[in-house]
Amino acid sequence: MKKVEAIIKPFKLDDVREALSDIGITGMTVTEVKGFGRQKGHTELYRGAEYVVDFLPKMRLEVVIADDQVDRCLEVITKAAHTGKIGDGKIFVSDVERVIRIRTGEEDENAI
């Protein structure tokens, strides 16, 4: 099993969720996060005063999936989240040793 964690632009969340749902991935966790990479921050004007926005709003999407779904999942997220502009995000894949569904006690792939 793998955990796929994607950091994407907020306005791309619905596109990514729908694309994942289309390939049968429906369970996910979404968190509002802030951060920056190469994009850095930017300056904004508010009531005539200029200020620097260091951390930009992003969405973190997490899914735990079977090993055989990983490549398709990455392909779908990449396509749905792509704008071609700086700050499109990143995807991280890590191993998951064990999963337990608390309600039923099911484990591993039966629990996802």
C-alpha positions as CSV (number, residue, x, y, z in Angstrom):
1,M,0.0,0.0,0.0
2,K,1.1,3.6,-0.7
3,K,0.2,7.0,0.7
4,V,0.0,9.6,-2.0
5,E,0.2,13.2,-0.7
6,A,-0.4,16.0,-3.2
7,I,0.1,19.7,-2.6
8,I,-2.0,21.6,-5.1
9,K,-3.5,25.0,-5.8
10,P,-6.8,25.4,-4.0
11,F,-8.9,26.1,-7.2
12,K,-7.8,22.7,-8.6
13,L,-9.2,20.6,-5.7
14,D,-12.5,19.9,-7.3
15,D,-10.9,18.9,-10.6
16,V,-8.5,16.5,-8.8
17,R,-11.2,15.0,-6.6
18,E,-13.5,14.4,-9.6
19,A,-10.6,12.8,-11.6
20,L,-9.7,10.5,-8.7
21,S,-13.3,9.5,-8.3
22,D,-13.5,8.6,-12.0
23,I,-10.8,6.0,-11.5
24,G,-12.4,4.6,-8.3
25,I,-10.5,6.5,-5.6
26,T,-13.1,8.0,-3.4
27,G,-11.6,8.1,0.1
28,M,-9.3,11.0,0.8
29,T,-8.3,13.6,3.4
30,V,-8.0,17.2,2.4
31,T,-6.3,19.9,4.5
32,E,-5.9,23.6,3.9
33,V,-2.2,24.4,4.2
34,K,0.2,27.3,3.5
35,G,3.7,27.1,2.2
36,F,6.1,28.0,-0.6
37,G,8.7,26.5,-2.7
38,R,10.3,28.1,-5.8
39,Q,7.2,30.2,-6.1
40,K,8.3,32.1,-2.9
41,G,5.8,34.7,-1.8
42,H,4.5,37.8,-3.4
43,T,3.6,41.4,-2.5
44,E,0.0,42.6,-2.2
45,L,-1.5,46.0,-1.7
46,Y,-4.0,46.4,1.1
47,R,-5.6,49.8,1.9
48,G,-2.7,51.6,0.2
49,A,0.0,49.7,2.1
50,E,2.2,47.1,0.5
51,Y,2.9,43.9,2.4
52,V,4.7,40.6,1.6
53,V,2.7,37.3,1.6
54,D,5.3,34.7,2.5
55,F,3.2,31.6,2.7
56,L,0.7,30.9,-0.1
57,P,-2.5,29.0,0.4
58,K,-2.5,25.4,-0.9
59,M,-4.5,22.2,-0.4
60,R,-3.0,19.0,0.8
61,L,-4.8,15.9,-0.5
62,E,-3.9,12.5,1.0
63,V,-5.0,9.1,-0.3
64,V,-3.9,5.6,0.7
65,I,-4.2,3.1,-2.1
66,A,-3.1,-0.3,-3.3
67,D,0.2,-0.6,-5.0
68,D,-1.3,-1.3,-8.4
69,Q,-3.3,2.0,-8.4
70,V,-0.3,4.3,-7.8
71,D,0.8,5.0,-11.4
72,R,-2.8,5.8,-12.5
73,C,-3.4,7.9,-9.4
74,L,-0.2,10.0,-10.1
75,E,-1.1,10.4,-13.7
76,V,-4.6,11.6,-12.9
77,I,-3.5,14.1,-10.2
78,T,-0.7,15.5,-12.4
79,K,-3.1,16.0,-15.3
80,A,-6.0,17.5,-13.2
81,A,-3.8,19.8,-11.1
82,H,-1.6,21.1,-14.0
83,T,-1.8,24.8,-15.0
84,G,1.6,25.1,-16.5
85,K,2.4,28.0,-14.1
86,I,4.8,28.1,-11.1
87,G,3.2,26.8,-7.9
88,D,1.3,23.9,-9.5
89,G,2.5,21.7,-6.5
90,K,4.2,18.5,-5.7
91,I,3.2,14.8,-5.2
92,F,4.9,12.6,-2.6
93,V,4.5,8.8,-2.5
94,S,5.4,6.8,0.6
95,D,5.0,3.2,1.9
96,V,2.2,2.4,4.3
97,E,2.9,-0.6,6.5
98,R,-0.5,-1.2,8.0
99,V,-4.0,0.2,8.0
100,I,-6.8,-0.6,10.4
101,R,-10.4,0.5,10.0
102,I,-11.5,1.4,13.5
103,R,-15.2,0.6,13.1
104,T,-14.8,-2.9,11.8
105,G,-11.3,-4.0,12.6
106,E,-10.6,-4.7,8.9
107,E,-6.9,-4.4,8.1
108,D,-4.6,-3.4,5.2
109,E,-6.2,-3.3,1.7
110,N,-9.6,-4.4,3.1
111,A,-9.5,-1.2,5.3
112,I,-8.9,1.2,2.4
